[in-house]
């Protein structure tokens, strides 16, 4: 038997104080298997020990919420007895170490979170953050991550319909890969994870257990040192074809009455799935490790419990339904094994070769895991910008922005994803939100991922508000009623008070926005210790609370798109403008300054605007709609022109100087088009709603023209497209 030394405890990521808690909980010294189980269940990745106390502040309820945080995914009512089930999760550290498999298994894991609950997945999205494009490792990382997402999603037959990509030196040594899945289920066929029924069989299904991914949860709960390459064995290996079989087998069994509880084996594998099922049900669990399907010889209970091999599920079945379930999984050529049963002991007992090799009380593993209120200091407020630069050529500046990494077309990425498989994708990548039809109905689900990390870094509270508000805007811009949020909270080391301050600030802003917008958070993930000490890597990532928003269209055919629809339409800036240039892409890319406060967010105005925009879209008053975000009004206009091939002339005086008016990133601002004959009615309706609506120009053929007091500036659609489409092919053109 391995002697438990302080060095072994430290290798398992437990502090001396936490090990003392283990000794107290056990009443004795643990063996290596028991220590391993404590280490993964008490890891940041599984226990949220630094964030749980603050996550409780988030609003999680509403009339549309069927199931909030605490299950595999969130569940919301979408009418007609149907539910949308969705979640976002991180696979950051694995994707930096082994980008293809890290990203691929991130997709596989989030798919399992959704179909575990009885939903058929209908869409995938992702939120990616990379370092400097010219960093020596970045092309390799980008290529691997994109190929991994496409390779898994395309093979499993779920369309990848949206997402976002940012670049910043803060991600040089620690990229972020956040994956989101949305599924649809009948409300009377939703499955939960709480085990029950003493004596009921515990069943393992899917792929065999191997040695890949051992200590994956622990690795994901530590920052990177110089040894990231040595951690490659902690990255899981995915098989999307097996996942497809697993989806179909699980959904077939779910059509029966055989399942009591079901849980996917994600982070910490068999350990977390069995502990969570038993603790949620208030029962005990006994597992016979000899019966766990294994693909490698000589595996120990320690390895089996900590393996994160992919495409595996754990179930509790009703008595006598084992043979029925086994026949289904055998038909789909998947492993099926009864590996234990539910007990009334409140303990996890593992047996191997006739001996008890682990006997742990469940409460300390789950509900009584460590909980820290870590010291935190607020992020200092940024001083207002002084000596603001001005642009001398709005067209030239626009071309430079359209070619910049954060704004350039992502076509090179999304063309590698099958975004049409299933035949229900209504709006493809490239707009404000993706729209996917609920199969066999007129309903559409809109979905988006959003976050502006540079805002969160400059002011976590305002940045947290803005992340929620932008998701709300993007859903509203396609005509969807925003219903609920999932999130993936990516931060650096919470033991640093300034980082903990970012976490607390972002959650404060998110919470305020969710409450004001009636946009509750129903699921999510926390990923901490995203920083690197490796040579050439930055220290800490920017605070990145990625938001996944889901909304509902009662009639998908009425969804609005960003492209201009014809010449002669009137272009309107809808919402208050102030020409805010602090933390703007224009200031950073054109002048090398990451300065000033981020733009403020007026949440009540966001709400009023969203209601108005959705009503106008539903009534047919708006012909095109796009929210203003990175790059400001000029970039918004350029993206609308590129989506349609139709240009615009902007011929009204601009009140905030050329730079502020065209490149300021004011929040709560939409650009909409209306037919000339509908303009008067639209302006009256906006005025009655107390909203600013400024006609700024009209659509024309093939050019974008800015008529300004000091002269006219013009850029052709062809030149815009060349600038916009050039970045990724140039970066990735040679073999990575």
Buried (B, 14 or more C-beta within 10 A) or exposed (E): EEEBEEEBBEEBBBEEEBBEBBEEBBEEEBBBBBBBBBBBBBBBBBBBBBBBBBBEEBBBEBEBBBBBBEBBBBBBBBEEEBBBBBBBBBBBBBBBBBBBBBBBBBBBBBBBBBBBBBBBBBBBBBBBBBBBBEBEBBBEBBBBBBBBBBBBBBBBBBBBBBBBBBBBEBBBBBBBBBBBBBBBBEBEBBBBBBBBBEEBBBBBBBBBBBBBBBBBBBBBBBBBEEEBEEBEBBBBBBBBEBBBBBBBBBBBBBEEEBBBBBBBBBBBBBBBBBBBBBBBBEBBBBBBBEBBBBBBEEBBBBBBBBBBBBBBBBBBBBEEBBEBBBEBBEEBEBBBBBBBBBBEBBBBBBBBEEEEBBBBBBBBBBEEBBEBEBEBEBBEEBEEBEEBEEBEBBBEBBBBBBBBBBBBBBBBBBEBBBBEBBEBBBBBBBBBBBBBBBEEBEBBBBBBBBBBBBBBBBBBBBBBBBBBBBBBBBBBBBBBBBBBBBBBBBBBBBEBEBBBBBBBBBBBBBBBBBBBBBBBBBBBBBBBBBBBEBEEBBBBBBBBBBBBBBBBBBEBEBBBBBBBBEEEBBBBBBBBBBBBBBBBBBBBBBBEBBBBBBBBBBBEBBBBBBBBBBBBBBEEBBBBBBBBBBBBBBBBBBBBBBBBEBBBBBBBEBEBBBBBBBBBBBBBBBBBBBBEEBBEEBBEBBEEBEBBBBBBBBBBEEBBBBBBEEEEBBBBBEBBBEBBBBBBEEBBEEEB
